[in-house]
Amino acid sequence: MVAGGHRVVAAVGLWIAATALTSCPYSFTNPVDGLGVGQISGRTVADPLATGQASPVGGISVSLKGSTFDQVTHDTGYFTLIPLPAGEHTLLFRQGTNLSLVRHVEVGLGPNGQPDGVSLGDVLVPFAGSVAGTTSDYNSGVVVDETSGLTADVSSGRFRLDAMSLGDHLFKVGEVNTSTAGEWVGGPVGISLGSDAQAAVTELGVIPVHEVTPSTGTVRFRAVSLLPALAPSDILVTVSEVLRGPLAPAPAPAADGQVEVALAEGIYLVAIAPPSAQAGEVSAPPAATAVVIAGQVADLGSLYLVPPGLPAAAQLLCQVAADCLPGGTCSAGSCLNWSPPAVAPARTPLCQLRLDYCGAGQACTTADGLAGQCSAVSTGPYQTCVPCGTDCTADGIDLYVGGC
């Protein structure tokens, strides 16, 4: 972790000062020389019109998987995330439902013992694909892509995940029948999406599911605090089984934040939170879904507590004047009089659209029996039932929240 005992305002101020070294115009011969401690920076490029020539593209959402650290790339494609500890981090890129990328980034320790800055250079965000499948039972539940952490509803045994990036994915399925308290799990199913999967639907076929047993699998993750004053071992962890409720006692992170716990087969929600002394100083990520299957590991990666000021400060960082267009200026490495475009974070799951006869804000029940709030969808004549306490996006731009 980054050393120090600063509170949120002080920490944000220090990181803005550190990153002010990236003055405008950008003149470093080595991009890494201009980065602050633990800073990841790059520029998104894409070919959204399929011209055969990639160029800088702005308005792409960038999310740190397992966190509320979200960015939107500038018109020049520029983006920055600060300050991240040493270790592997996963970045999710998405524009609408057409472009998608999962990028794993390793942050090392420099000679001074502090996390290095990492320049990713041009980050190509390709066209996305879709993955669909059917389970051997016809209940409702959830399918989890452990690679991206994204989920989708299983309705009557059928599911589809859109905006899937090219590369390797690992899918697991969990289903429930609330009337009988039955629960089923299936997978894992691994697949590698190649260039032929772009703008196409890849069928996984039928995934066998079985009723849960007392046999155990493993849930593994790392609890990370980006607030220097909060040690990983002090982070509070809650693990809840969807039908059986929270575990007692709750697992506790090791000194480095690692958590590994053996659990009976089932569907679990994993949440982290700060102790009461730091309750208002960090934002917790949405609960991560883990499908536990006997003999398998459900690896959630890292889950982060993020000071609310850090993403906003990082969003304003700039290298050249064009990073702050339209309308803004780049001064001492930060944009003035500029606001990023509004897009849904790349970590947000896509809504499973359906035509419901309810009005926006009304109470509703999802296909898998969860209480929700009805949200009108601006992209068509639909309403969607968003589970309480969660959010989703239909188009990658608009965000629908189940506030309840």
C-alpha positions in Angstrom: 0.0 0.0 0.0 1.0 3.6 -0.4 2.5 4.8 2.9 1.1 7.7 4.8 -1.7 8.8 7.2 -3.4 11.5 5.2 -7.1 12.0 5.1 -9.1 12.2 1.9 -8.7 15.9 1.2 -5.0 15.9 1.9 -4.5 12.7 -0.1 -6.3 14.1 -3.1 -4.3 17.3 -2.8 -1.0 15.4 -2.7 -1.9 13.4 -5.8 -2.9 16.4 -7.7 0.4 18.0 -6.8 2.3 14.9 -7.8 0.6 14.6 -11.1 1.1 18.2 -11.9 4.5 17.1 -13.0 2.8 16.1 -16.2 2.6 19.7 -17.4 1.2 20.9 -20.7 2.5 20.6 -23.3 3.7 17.1 -22.7 7.4 16.9 -23.5 8.8 13.8 -21.8 10.8 11.4 -23.9 9.8 8.5 -21.7 6.1 8.7 -20.7 6.7 6.9 -17.4 8.9 9.7 -16.2 5.9 12.0 -16.1 3.7 9.7 -14.0 2.9 9.9 -10.3 3.3 7.0 -7.8 0.9 4.2 -8.8 -0.5 6.1 -11.7 -1.8 4.2 -14.7 -2.2 6.3 -17.9 -2.9 5.7 -21.5 -4.9 6.7 -24.6 -7.8 4.8 -26.1 -7.8 4.2 -29.8 -10.5 2.4 -31.8 -11.9 2.0 -35.3 -15.7 2.4 -34.6 -16.6 3.0 -38.3 -14.6 -0.1 -39.4 -12.4 2.0 -41.8 -9.3 -0.1 -41.1 -7.5 2.7 -39.4 -7.6 3.1 -35.6 -7.5 6.7 -34.1 -7.9 8.3 -30.7 -11.5 7.9 -29.4 -13.0 9.8 -26.5 -16.1 9.0 -24.5 -14.9 5.5 -23.6 -15.7 4.5 -20.1 -12.8 3.1 -18.0 -13.5 1.3 -14.8 -11.2 -0.3 -12.2 -12.7 -3.8 -11.8 -14.0 -4.2 -8.2 -14.3 -0.6 -7.4 -16.1 2.7 -7.9 -13.1 4.2 -9.6 -14.6 5.1 -13.0 -13.3 7.4 -15.7 -14.3 8.7 -19.2 -11.6 9.1 -21.8 -11.0 12.7 -23.0 -11.6 13.6 -26.7 -7.9 12.7 -27.3 -8.5 9.3 -25.7 -6.4 10.2 -22.6 -7.3 8.6 -19.2 -5.6 8.3 -15.8 -6.1 6.3 -12.7 -4.3 7.2 -9.4 -2.9 6.1 -7.0 -2.9 2.3 -7.2 -0.8 -0.1 -5.0 1.6 -2.7 -6.3 0.1 -5.8 -7.8 -2.2 -6.7 -10.7 -5.2 -4.6 -11.5 -7.9 -5.1 -14.1 -9.3 -2.3 -16.2 -12.6 -2.5 -18.1 -13.2 -0.4 -21.2 -16.5 0.0 -22.9 -18.2 2.3 -25.3 -21.9 1.7 -25.7 -22.5 -2.0 -26.4 -20.2 -2.0 -29.4 -16.6 -1.6 -28.1 -15.1 -3.5 -25.2 -11.8 -4.5 -23.7 -10.5 -6.1 -20.5 -6.9 -5.2 -19.7 -4.8 -6.6 -16.9 -2.1 -4.2 -15.7 0.8 -5.0 -13.3 2.0 -2.2 -11.1 5.5 -2.9 -9.7 7.6 -1.4 -6.9 10.3 1.1 -7.8 13.7 1.4 -6.2 12.3 3.8 -3.6 9.8 1.1 -2.5 6.8 3.0 -3.9 4.5 1.7 -6.7 5.7 2.6 -10.2 3.7 4.6 -12.7 2.6 2.6 -15.7 2.1 4.1 -19.2 0.0 1.9 -21.4 0.5 4.0 -24.5 -2.2 3.5 -27.1 -4.9 1.1 -25.9 -6.8 -0.5 -28.8 -10.5 -1.1 -27.9 -12.0 -3.5 -30.4 -15.5 -4.4 -31.3 -17.3 -6.5 -28.8 -19.2 -9.8 -29.1 -22.1 -11.5 -27.3 -22.2 -14.8 -25.5 -25.4 -16.8 -25.0 -26.3 -20.1 -23.6 -28.9 -22.4 -21.9 -28.8 -24.3 -18.7 -30.0 -27.9 -18.3 -32.6 -26.7 -15.8 -35.2 -24.0 -16.4 -34.9 -21.9 -13.3 -33.8 -18.3 -13.0 -30.6 -16.9 -11.5 -27.4 -15.4 -12.6 -24.4 -16.1 -14.9 -21.0 -14.6 -13.9 -18.1 -13.8 -16.2 -15.2 -14.1 -13.8 -12.9 -12.4 -16.2 -14.7 -9.0 -16.2 -16.9 -9.5 -13.1 -20.0 -8.7 -15.2 -23.2 -10.7 -14.6 -26.4 -11.3 -16.5 -29.8 -12.7 -15.5 -30.7 -16.3 -16.2 -34.4 -16.4 -17.1 -36.1 -19.8 -17.5 -32.7 -21.3 -18.1 -31.6 -18.9 -20.9 -29.0 -16.1 -20.7 -27.0 -13.7 -22.8 -24.1 -11.4 -22.0 -23.5 -8.5 -24.4 -20.5 -6.2 -24.8 -18.1 -9.1 -24.1 -14.4 -8.3 -24.9 -12.2 -10.5 -27.1 -10.0 -12.9 -25.3 -10.5 -15.5 -22.6 -13.6 -15.7 -20.4 -14.8 -18.0 -17.6 -18.5 -18.4 -17.0 -20.3 -19.9 -14.0 -24.1 -20.2 -13.5 -26.2 -20.1 -10.3 -30.0 -20.7 -10.2 -32.6 -20.5 -7.5 -36.2 -21.5 -7.0 -37.4 -19.3 -4.2 -40.7 -21.2 -3.8 -38.9 -24.5 -3.1 -35.6 -23.0 -1.7 -33.8 -25.0 -4.3 -30.4 -23.9 -5.7 -28.3 -25.1 -8.6 -24.8 -24.3 -9.9 -23.1 -25.1 -13.1 -19.8 -24.6 -14.9 -17.1 -23.4 -15.2 -17.2 -23.0 -18.9 -14.1 -21.4 -20.5 -14.1 -19.8 -23.9 -11.8 -17.6 -26.0 -13.4 -15.0 -28.2 -11.4 -14.3 -31.3 -11.8 -11.7 -34.0 -14.6 -13.7 -35.7 -16.7 -13.2 -32.5 -16.9 -9.4 -33.0 -20.5 -8.2 -33.6 -21.7 -11.8 -33.4 -23.4 -14.0 -30.8 -21.3 -17.0 -29.6 -23.4 -19.9 -28.3 -22.1 -21.8 -25.4 -24.7 -24.6 -25.8 -26.3 -26.3 -22.8 -24.5 -25.8 -19.5 -25.2 -28.7 -17.1 -26.3 -27.6 -13.6 -26.7 -29.6 -10.5 -28.4 -29.1 -7.2 -26.0 -27.7 -4.6 -24.2 -30.0 -2.2 -22.3 -29.5 1.1 -19.1 -30.1 -0.8 -16.9 -27.0 -0.8 -15.2 -24.7 -3.2 -13.1 -21.6 -2.6 -13.8 -17.9 -2.8 -10.6 -15.8 -3.2 -10.1 -12.0 -3.4 -8.0 -9.2 -2.2 -9.4 -6.3 -0.1 -7.6 -3.0 -1.0 -7.8 0.4 0.5 -6.8 3.5 -1.5 -7.1 5.5 1.7 -3.6 5.4 3.2 -4.8 5.6 6.7 -6.9 2.4 6.4 -5.0 -0.8 6.6 -6.2 -3.8 4.4 -6.5 -6.0 7.5 -9.0 -3.5 9.0 -11.5 -3.7 6.1 -14.8 -5.3 7.0 -15.9 -8.2 4.8 -19.4 -9.6 4.5 -20.1 -12.9 2.6 -23.8 -13.8 2.2 -25.3 -16.9 0.6 -28.4 -15.8 -1.4 -30.7 -18.2 0.4 -28.9 -18.8 3.7 -27.8 -15.3 4.6 -24.5 -13.9 5.9 -21.7 -16.1 7.2 -20.9 -15.8 10.9 -18.2 -15.1 11.7 -17.3 -13.1 8.7 -13.8 -13.8 7.1 -11.1 -11.3 7.9 -8.4 -10.1 5.5 -4.8 -10.9 6.1 -2.3 -8.1 6.5 -1.9 -7.8 2.7 -5.7 -7.9 2.2 -5.9 -11.4 0.9 -9.0 -13.4 1.7 -9.5 -17.1 0.9 -12.5 -19.0 2.4 -13.9 -22.5 1.8 -17.6 -22.4 1.2 -20.4 -25.0 0.4 -21.7 -24.9 -3.1 -24.0 -21.9 -3.8 -24.4 -18.3 -4.9 -22.7 -15.8 -2.7 -22.5 -12.0 -2.5 -19.2 -10.6 -1.3 -19.1 -7.0 0.1 -16.3 -4.9 1.7 -16.7 -1.8 3.9 -14.6 0.5 6.1 -14.7 0.4 9.9 -16.9 3.1 11.4 -13.9 5.5 11.9 -13.5 5.8 8.1 -17.2 5.4 7.2 -17.5 8.6 5.3 -14.0 8.6 3.7 -14.3 5.9 1.1 -16.8 4.5 -1.3 -17.4 0.7 -1.3 -17.8 -1.3 -4.5 -21.1 -3.0 -5.4 -21.2 -6.5 -3.9 -19.4 -9.1 -6.1 -21.2 -12.3 -7.1 -19.4 -15.6 -6.6 -20.7 -18.9 -7.8 -19.1 -21.6 -5.7 -18.7 -25.1 -7.2 -17.1 -28.0 -5.4 -13.3 -28.2 -6.0 -13.3 -24.9 -8.0 -11.9 -21.5 -7.1 -14.1 -18.4 -7.6 -11.5 -15.7 -8.0 -13.0 -12.2 -7.6 -9.6 -10.4 -8.1 -9.3 -7.2 -6.0 -12.1 -5.3 -4.3 -11.3 -1.6 -3.6 -12.3 1.1 -1.1 -11.8 4.4 -2.9 -11.8 7.9 -1.5 -14.6 9.7 -3.3 -12.3 12.6 -4.4 -9.7 10.5 -6.2 -11.7 9.5 -9.3 -12.8 13.1 -9.8 -9.2 14.5 -9.4 -7.9 11.8 -11.8 -10.6 12.6 -14.4 -9.4 16.2 -14.7 -5.7 15.3 -15.3 -4.3 16.4 -18.7 -1.1 16.2 -20.8 -1.9 18.6 -23.6 -4.4 21.4 -24.2 -6.5 19.2 -26.5 -7.2 16.9 -23.5 -9.5 19.6 -22.2 -11.5 20.3 -25.3 -14.2 21.4 -25.9 -14.1 24.5 -23.8 -11.5 23.8 -21.2 -7.8 24.6 -20.7 -5.0 22.5 -19.4 -3.3 24.3 -16.4 -0.6 22.7 -14.3 -1.6 19.2 -15.5 -5.3 19.6 -14.7 -8.3 20.6 -16.8 -10.1 23.9 -16.0 -13.6 24.7 -17.1 -14.1 21.2 -18.5 -16.6 18.4 -17.8 -16.4 14.8 -19.0 -19.2 13.4 -21.1 -21.8 11.4 -19.2 -21.6 7.6 -19.8 -22.3 4.6 -17.7 -19.3 3.0 -16.0 -17.8 0.0 -17.7 -18.4 -2.0 -14.6 -22.1 -1.6 -14.9 -24.0 -4.7 -16.1 -26.3 -4.4 -19.1 -30.0 -4.4 -18.4 -32.1 -7.4 -19.4 -34.7 -5.4 -21.2 -38.4 -6.4 -21.0 -41.6 -4.6 -21.7 -43.2 -4.2 -18.2 -46.5 -2.5 -17.5 -45.2 -0.3 -14.7 -44.1 3.3 -14.4 -40.7 4.6 -13.6 -40.1 4.6 -9.9 -42.8 1.9 -9.1 -41.9 -1.2 -7.2 -41.5 -4.4 -9.2 -40.2 -7.9 -9.0 -37.3 -9.2 -11.2 -37.5 -12.5 -13.2 -35.6 -14.2 -10.4 -37.9 -12.9 -7.6 -35.9 -10.0 -6.3 -37.5 -6.8 -5.2 -36.7 -3.9 -7.6 -37.7 -0.5 -9.0 -39.1 0.0 -12.4 -37.0 2.3 -14.7 -38.0 3.7 -18.1 -35.4 3.0 -20.8 -34.6 5.9 -23.1 -33.5 3.7 -26.0 -36.9 2.2 -26.7 -40.4 1.5 -25.5 -39.2 -0.5 -22.6 -39.2 -0.5 -18.8 -36.8 -2.7 -16.9 -37.0 -3.9 -13.3 -33.7 -3.0 -11.6 -33.0 -4.9 -8.3 -32.9 -2.7 -5.2 -29.4 -1.4 -4.5 -28.0 -2.2 -8.0 -27.8 -0.4 -11.3 -27.6 -1.4 -15.0 -27.3 0.2 -18.4 -29.2 -0.6 -21.6 -26.9 1.3 -24.0 -23.7 2.0 -22.1 -24.7 5.7 -21.8 -27.8 5.9 -19.6 -27.6 4.5 -16.0 -30.7 3.0 -14.4 -30.7 2.6 -10.6 -32.8 0.4 -8.4 -32.8 2.8 -5.5 -35.8 1.3 -3.6 
